[in-house]
Amino acid sequence: MRNKPAKLLYVVNIPRFFVSHRLPLALAARAEGFEVHVAASDSDAKSAERIAAAGLPFHRLPLSQHGLNPLRELWTILALRRLYTRLEPDLLHHVSIKPVIYGGIAARLSRRRSVIQAMSGLGYLQVGETPKAQLLERLSRPAFKLALAGAGTRMIFQNPDDRQVFVKRGLIPESRAVVIHGSGVDEREFAARPEDLSRPPVVLFAGRLLWHKGVGEFVELARRLQGKARFRVVGYEERTSPSNVPASQLQTWHDAGIIEWCGQRDDMARVFGECSIVCLPSTYGEGVPKVLIEAAACGRACVTTDTPGCREIVRHGVNGLLVPPNDSDALASAVSQLIADPAQRQSFGAKGREIVLQGFTLKRVAEETIALYRSVMERAL
């Protein structure tokens, strides 16, 4: 019988991601009796301070989110192994490609048997046009097989399409792969907000400023539909990404009167409340985009691409419209349709709120994840 709290260690790329996507889950796990620790790169001191301020011990890692220098990557694996040996966690939860691969290998080296591997989306494994991305995809297959080989390993996917990719490639058995939708949303914070129909419609893009997220397509949309609505961008750079769109470029488009560039915002519930339509023309390997879950929770109609992850939360003709990726005509047609039809926007928004309450709340995601934690640990006893 265990006479002390089980020690749970989260490993993620960057502290900012943990704060935005996993901190509520970690706090829920702590409330359920786990001793929770967090390990990530030291690239964001402000977010690391927020993690520590929440009472979660923070362990800095020499981890580069997008780097592929072989010696540095090996050093990261060895640093993880040392951390696991020193900390002796009862359960590991790795999130995203590098932590999954490197953490999985380090777990085997340090004989950690209970491991949760989580893909928040396939990311660059799905959008492999650049030589660097193609190299990452080729190298990742045998690395994933090694990292996922442990009998005590379970892998969480946010949508069934991604799960099927891994199962069909033989990277993990179907019996050890589960789907838990997204990272959850607090439906009280992201409450339904009536649209102000006395003002011109506002079409919003929100998220990381990446070309693969559809920033360029959104700007082209704004050019096409200029005068029919206001087009607003809220987000932040990911400067180490090859797909980064510099904030200076957003400012140039703002100065030209094409879009309204608002920078990074921490009051996203208010941001959604001030818009009419949320548009995410992503071709990125999404899990379930957090921005679409939050937008739906706030009662906003959404337009996005008919791709894995995006179509998990947006159902065509129910709470939004799905368009083919990289189809500017279809995107403009869908957004024009919603701009011209406030009643349809309101209907879609109400349905979106229902969908979130049925399957995408933070409470549900936390309950399903913590149940998986307990199941994995029980099997290891």
C-alpha positions as CSV (number, residue, x, y, z in Angstrom):
1,M,0.0,0.0,0.0
2,R,1.3,3.5,-0.9
3,N,1.9,5.7,2.1
4,K,3.0,8.8,0.3
5,P,1.6,10.8,-2.7
6,A,2.5,9.5,-6.1
7,K,5.1,11.7,-7.8
8,L,4.0,12.9,-11.2
9,L,6.4,14.7,-13.6
10,Y,5.2,16.6,-16.6
11,V,7.8,17.2,-19.4
12,V,7.0,19.8,-22.1
13,N,9.0,21.8,-24.6
14,I,8.4,25.3,-23.2
15,P,6.9,26.7,-20.0
16,R,4.5,28.9,-21.9
17,F,2.8,25.9,-23.4
18,F,2.5,24.2,-20.0
19,V,0.8,27.3,-18.5
20,S,-1.7,27.7,-21.4
21,H,-2.4,24.0,-22.0
22,R,-1.6,21.8,-19.0
23,L,-1.5,23.9,-15.8
24,P,-5.2,23.4,-15.0
25,L,-4.7,19.6,-15.5
26,A,-1.7,19.6,-13.2
27,L,-3.6,21.5,-10.5
28,A,-6.5,19.0,-10.9
29,A,-4.0,16.1,-10.5
30,R,-2.5,17.8,-7.4
31,A,-6.1,18.1,-5.9
32,E,-6.4,14.4,-6.5
33,G,-3.4,13.7,-4.3
34,F,-0.5,13.6,-6.7
35,E,2.8,15.4,-6.0
36,V,3.3,17.3,-9.2
37,H,6.5,18.5,-10.8
38,V,7.2,20.2,-14.1
39,A,10.2,20.1,-16.4
40,A,10.7,22.2,-19.5
41,S,13.3,24.5,-21.2
42,D,14.4,27.7,-19.6
43,S,13.4,29.8,-22.6
44,D,10.6,31.6,-20.8
45,A,11.4,32.8,-17.3
46,K,8.0,34.5,-16.8
47,S,6.0,31.4,-17.4
48,A,8.5,29.3,-15.3
49,E,7.8,31.7,-12.5
50,R,4.1,31.2,-12.9
51,I,4.5,27.5,-12.6
52,A,6.6,27.8,-9.5
53,A,4.1,30.4,-8.0
54,A,1.4,27.8,-8.5
55,G,3.3,25.6,-6.1
56,L,4.7,23.2,-8.7
57,P,8.5,22.5,-8.5
58,F,10.0,23.5,-11.8
59,H,13.1,21.7,-13.3
60,R,15.0,23.4,-16.2
61,L,16.1,21.3,-19.1
62,P,18.6,22.0,-21.9
63,L,15.9,21.5,-24.5
64,S,15.6,23.3,-27.8
65,Q,12.1,23.2,-29.2
66,H,13.0,23.1,-32.9
67,G,16.8,22.5,-32.9
68,L,18.3,19.3,-34.4
69,N,22.0,19.5,-33.4
70,P,22.8,15.9,-32.7
71,L,25.1,16.6,-29.7
72,R,22.6,19.0,-28.1
73,E,19.8,16.5,-28.6
74,L,21.8,13.7,-27.0
75,W,22.6,16.1,-24.1
76,T,18.9,16.6,-23.6
77,I,18.2,12.9,-23.4
78,L,21.0,12.5,-20.8
79,A,19.7,15.4,-18.8
80,L,16.3,13.8,-18.7
81,R,17.8,10.5,-17.6
82,R,19.7,12.3,-14.8
83,L,16.5,14.1,-13.7
84,Y,14.4,10.9,-13.7
85,T,17.1,9.0,-11.7
86,R,17.4,11.9,-9.2
87,L,13.6,12.6,-8.8
88,E,12.3,9.0,-9.1
89,P,8.9,10.0,-10.4
90,D,6.1,7.3,-10.1
91,L,4.5,8.6,-13.3
92,L,5.8,10.5,-16.3
93,H,3.6,12.6,-18.6
94,H,5.5,13.8,-21.8
95,V,3.8,16.2,-24.1
96,S,4.6,16.8,-27.8
97,I,7.2,15.3,-30.2
98,K,10.6,15.9,-28.5
99,P,9.5,15.2,-24.9
100,V,7.7,12.0,-26.1
101,I,10.7,10.7,-28.0
102,Y,13.5,11.9,-25.7
103,G,11.5,11.4,-22.5
104,G,10.5,7.9,-23.6
105,I,14.1,6.9,-24.3
106,A,15.3,8.5,-21.0
107,A,12.5,6.6,-19.2
108,R,13.7,3.3,-20.5
109,L,17.3,4.1,-19.6
110,S,16.3,5.1,-16.0
111,R,13.8,2.2,-15.7
112,R,10.7,4.3,-15.3
113,R,7.8,1.9,-16.1
114,S,4.7,4.2,-15.9
115,V,4.7,6.6,-18.8
116,I,2.0,8.7,-20.4
117,Q,3.0,10.0,-23.9
118,A,0.8,12.7,-25.3
119,M,0.7,14.2,-28.8
120,S,-1.1,17.6,-28.9
121,G,-1.1,17.2,-32.7
122,L,1.2,15.8,-35.3
123,G,2.7,19.2,-36.0
124,Y,5.6,19.1,-38.5
125,L,5.1,15.3,-38.9
126,Q,2.1,16.3,-41.0
127,V,3.4,19.4,-42.7
128,G,6.8,18.1,-44.0
129,E,7.5,20.4,-47.0
130,T,10.8,21.8,-45.7
131,P,14.0,19.6,-45.7
132,K,14.3,20.0,-42.0
133,A,10.7,18.8,-41.4
134,Q,11.2,15.9,-43.8
135,L,14.4,14.9,-41.9
136,L,12.5,15.1,-38.6
137,E,9.8,12.8,-40.0
138,R,12.2,10.2,-41.3
139,L,14.2,10.2,-38.1
140,S,11.1,10.1,-35.9
141,R,9.7,6.7,-36.9
142,P,12.4,4.4,-35.3
143,A,12.7,6.9,-32.5
144,F,9.0,6.8,-31.7
145,K,9.1,2.9,-31.8
146,L,11.8,2.9,-29.2
147,A,10.2,5.6,-27.0
148,L,6.8,3.9,-27.1
149,A,7.9,0.3,-26.6
150,G,7.4,0.0,-22.9
151,A,4.4,-2.2,-21.8
152,G,3.6,0.5,-19.2
153,T,3.4,3.2,-21.8
154,R,0.1,4.7,-22.9
155,M,-0.3,7.3,-25.6
156,I,-2.9,10.1,-25.6
157,F,-4.1,11.5,-28.9
158,Q,-6.5,14.5,-29.2
159,N,-8.3,13.1,-32.2
160,P,-8.8,9.7,-33.8
161,D,-7.1,10.5,-37.1
162,D,-3.7,11.0,-35.3
163,R,-4.3,7.8,-33.3
164,Q,-4.9,5.9,-36.5
165,V,-1.7,7.3,-38.1
166,F,0.4,5.9,-35.3
167,V,-1.4,2.6,-35.1
168,K,-1.2,2.0,-38.9
169,R,2.5,2.9,-38.9
170,G,3.1,0.3,-36.3
171,L,4.4,2.8,-33.8
172,I,2.1,1.7,-30.9
173,P,-0.5,-1.0,-30.5
174,E,-4.1,0.0,-30.6
175,S,-4.7,-1.2,-27.1
176,R,-2.2,1.3,-25.7
177,A,-3.5,4.3,-27.6
178,V,-6.3,6.4,-26.3
179,V,-8.2,9.6,-27.4
180,I,-8.9,12.4,-25.0
181,H,-10.2,15.5,-26.7
182,G,-8.0,18.5,-26.3
183,S,-6.7,20.1,-23.2
184,G,-10.1,21.2,-21.9
185,V,-11.8,24.6,-21.3
186,D,-13.2,26.2,-18.2
187,E,-16.8,26.8,-19.4
188,R,-17.3,29.3,-16.6
189,E,-14.4,31.5,-17.6
190,F,-15.2,31.1,-21.3
191,A,-18.9,31.7,-20.9
192,A,-21.4,32.3,-23.8
193,R,-21.4,36.0,-24.7
194,P,-24.0,37.7,-26.9
195,E,-22.6,39.3,-30.0
196,D,-23.0,43.1,-30.4
197,L,-25.0,43.2,-33.6
198,S,-25.0,47.1,-33.6
199,R,-21.4,47.1,-34.7
200,P,-19.7,45.8,-37.9
201,P,-18.9,42.1,-37.8
202,V,-15.4,41.2,-36.6
203,V,-13.6,38.1,-37.9
204,L,-10.8,36.9,-35.6
205,F,-7.6,34.9,-36.1
206,A,-6.1,33.9,-32.8
207,G,-3.1,31.7,-32.0
208,R,0.6,31.3,-32.7
209,L,1.8,33.4,-35.6
210,L,2.7,30.5,-38.0
211,W,2.3,30.3,-41.7
212,H,1.0,26.8,-41.3
213,K,-1.7,28.1,-38.9
214,G,-3.1,30.1,-41.8
215,V,-1.9,33.6,-41.1
216,G,-1.2,34.3,-44.8
217,E,-4.6,32.8,-45.8
218,F,-6.3,35.0,-43.2
219,V,-4.6,38.2,-44.5
220,E,-5.6,37.3,-48.1
221,L,-9.2,36.8,-46.8
222,A,-9.1,40.2,-45.3
223,R,-7.9,41.7,-48.6
224,R,-10.7,40.0,-50.5
225,L,-13.5,40.9,-48.1
226,Q,-12.2,44.4,-47.2
227,G,-15.1,46.6,-46.2
228,K,-17.5,43.7,-45.4
229,A,-16.1,43.2,-41.9
230,R,-13.2,44.0,-39.6
231,F,-10.4,41.4,-39.6
232,R,-8.5,41.1,-36.3
233,V,-5.3,39.1,-35.4
234,V,-4.4,38.2,-31.8
235,G,-1.3,36.1,-31.2
236,Y,2.4,35.7,-30.5
237,E,5.5,34.8,-32.4
238,E,7.3,31.4,-32.1
239,R,10.7,32.7,-33.2
240,T,12.4,29.4,-33.3
241,S,9.9,27.9,-35.7
242,P,10.7,27.8,-39.4
243,S,7.0,28.7,-40.0
244,N,7.2,31.8,-37.8
245,V,5.5,35.0,-39.0
246,P,7.3,38.0,-37.6
247,A,5.2,40.4,-35.6
248,S,6.7,43.2,-37.7
249,Q,4.9,41.7,-40.7
250,L,1.6,41.8,-38.9
251,Q,2.3,45.5,-38.0
252,T,3.0,46.2,-41.7
253,W,-0.4,44.7,-42.7
254,H,-2.0,46.7,-39.9
255,D,-0.5,49.9,-41.1
256,A,-1.8,49.2,-44.6
257,G,-5.3,48.9,-43.2
258,I,-5.7,45.2,-44.1
259,I,-6.0,43.8,-40.6
260,E,-6.2,45.0,-37.0
261,W,-3.1,43.7,-35.3
262,C,-3.7,43.4,-31.5
263,G,-0.6,41.5,-30.4
264,Q,-0.7,39.0,-27.6
265,R,-3.7,39.1,-25.2
266,D,-4.2,37.3,-21.9
267,D,-7.9,38.0,-21.7
268,M,-9.0,35.6,-24.4
269,A,-12.6,35.3,-23.2
270,R,-13.1,39.0,-23.7
271,V,-11.4,38.8,-27.1
272,F,-13.9,36.2,-28.3
273,G,-16.7,38.2,-26.8
274,E,-15.7,41.2,-29.0
275,C,-15.7,39.2,-32.3
276,S,-18.4,37.7,-34.5
277,I,-16.6,34.8,-36.3
278,V,-13.4,32.9,-35.4
279,C,-11.4,31.8,-38.4
280,L,-8.5,29.3,-38.3
281,P,-7.4,28.3,-41.9
282,S,-4.8,25.9,-40.5
283,T,-2.9,23.3,-42.4
284,Y,-0.8,22.5,-39.3
285,G,-0.9,19.1,-37.6
286,E,-3.5,20.1,-35.0
287,G,-4.6,18.0,-32.0
288,V,-7.8,19.9,-31.3
289,P,-7.1,23.6,-31.5
290,K,-7.6,25.3,-28.1
291,V,-8.7,28.5,-29.8
292,L,-11.6,26.7,-31.5
293,I,-12.7,25.1,-28.3
294,E,-12.6,28.4,-26.4
295,A,-14.4,30.2,-29.2
296,A,-17.2,27.6,-29.3
297,A,-17.5,27.8,-25.5
298,C,-18.0,31.5,-25.9
299,G,-20.8,30.9,-28.4
300,R,-18.9,32.0,-31.5
301,A,-19.4,30.5,-35.0
302,C,-16.1,29.1,-36.5
303,V,-14.7,28.7,-39.9
304,T,-11.8,26.3,-40.2
305,T,-10.2,23.7,-42.4
306,D,-11.6,20.1,-42.9
307,T,-8.5,18.6,-41.3
308,P,-7.8,16.3,-38.3
309,G,-8.4,18.1,-35.0
310,C,-10.2,21.1,-36.5
311,R,-13.2,18.9,-37.5
312,E,-13.3,17.4,-34.0
313,I,-14.7,20.6,-32.5
314,V,-16.2,22.3,-35.6
315,R,-19.0,20.3,-37.3
316,H,-19.9,21.5,-40.7
317,G,-23.3,23.2,-40.8
318,V,-23.8,22.7,-37.0
319,N,-21.5,25.1,-35.2
320,G,-19.5,26.4,-38.1
321,L,-18.2,25.8,-41.6
322,L,-15.4,23.5,-42.8
323,V,-13.5,24.3,-46.0
324,P,-10.7,22.5,-47.9
325,P,-7.2,23.5,-46.8
326,N,-5.4,26.0,-49.0
327,D,-8.7,26.9,-50.8
328,S,-8.9,30.7,-50.7
329,D,-12.2,30.8,-52.7
330,A,-14.0,28.4,-50.3
331,L,-12.7,30.2,-47.3
332,A,-13.9,33.6,-48.6
333,S,-17.3,32.1,-49.5
334,A,-17.7,30.5,-46.0
335,V,-16.8,33.7,-44.1
336,S,-18.9,35.8,-46.5
337,Q,-21.9,33.6,-45.8
338,L,-21.6,34.1,-42.0
339,I,-20.9,37.8,-42.3
340,A,-24.2,38.2,-44.1
341,D,-26.2,36.0,-41.8
342,P,-26.3,37.0,-38.1
343,A,-29.0,34.5,-37.3
344,Q,-26.8,31.6,-38.6
345,R,-23.9,32.9,-36.5
346,Q,-26.1,32.9,-33.4
347,S,-27.4,29.4,-34.1
348,F,-23.9,28.1,-34.8
349,G,-22.6,29.7,-31.6
350,A,-25.4,28.1,-29.4
351,K,-24.6,24.7,-30.9
352,G,-20.9,25.2,-30.3
353,R,-21.5,25.9,-26.7
354,E,-23.5,22.6,-26.4
355,I,-20.7,20.6,-28.1
356,V,-18.1,22.0,-25.6
357,L,-20.3,21.2,-22.6
358,Q,-20.8,17.7,-23.8
359,G,-17.2,16.7,-24.4
360,F,-14.5,19.4,-24.2
361,T,-14.7,20.8,-20.6
362,L,-11.6,20.9,-18.4
363,K,-13.4,18.8,-15.8
364,R,-14.1,16.0,-18.3
365,V,-10.5,16.1,-19.8
366,A,-9.0,16.1,-16.3
367,E,-11.2,13.2,-15.1
368,E,-10.3,11.0,-18.1
369,T,-6.6,11.8,-17.9
370,I,-6.4,11.2,-14.1
371,A,-8.3,7.9,-14.5
372,L,-5.7,6.9,-17.1
373,Y,-2.9,7.9,-14.7
374,R,-4.3,5.6,-12.0
375,S,-4.9,2.7,-14.4
376,V,-1.2,2.9,-15.7
377,M,0.2,3.0,-12.1
378,E,-2.0,0.1,-10.9
379,R,-0.7,-2.1,-13.8
380,A,2.9,-1.2,-12.7
381,L,2.4,-2.5,-9.2
